[in-house]
Amino acid sequence: MNINVNKVKIIVTIPIENVEEVRNAMCEAGAGIIGNYTHCSMSTKCIGTFKPNDDANPYIGENNKMEFVEEEKLEVVCDTNKVKNVITKLREFHPYEEPAIDIIPLIDESDFQ
């Protein structure tokens, strides 16, 4: 089987009040396109945890204190040639100093027999 990775899934957790702004920025940069549809995404409510150290500048919470924050996990597909631009926009609009970002390669169904 010959596999070419042309698309990835970008997953990021975002405070609930910032989801629409980050989603729009990512989609305007080229993520979330499936066929003839744009702004395609999936989001799931979740609880994020973190403990900022002394050098952190947290958007939410206090240094050296464990935080539990209601977030949404946002998932979008993205062509590999647009990933860098999409991640740049994500970071520009995301309120966290260090957003947790996953980039997962996707296999196209046409690669299977």
Secondary structure, DSSP 8 states (H G I E B T S, - for coil): ------EEEEEEEEEGGGHHHHHHHHHHTT---BTTB-S--EEEEEEEEE---TT---SSS-TTS-EEEEEEEEEEEEEGGGHHHHHHHHHHH--SSS--EEEEEE--GGG--
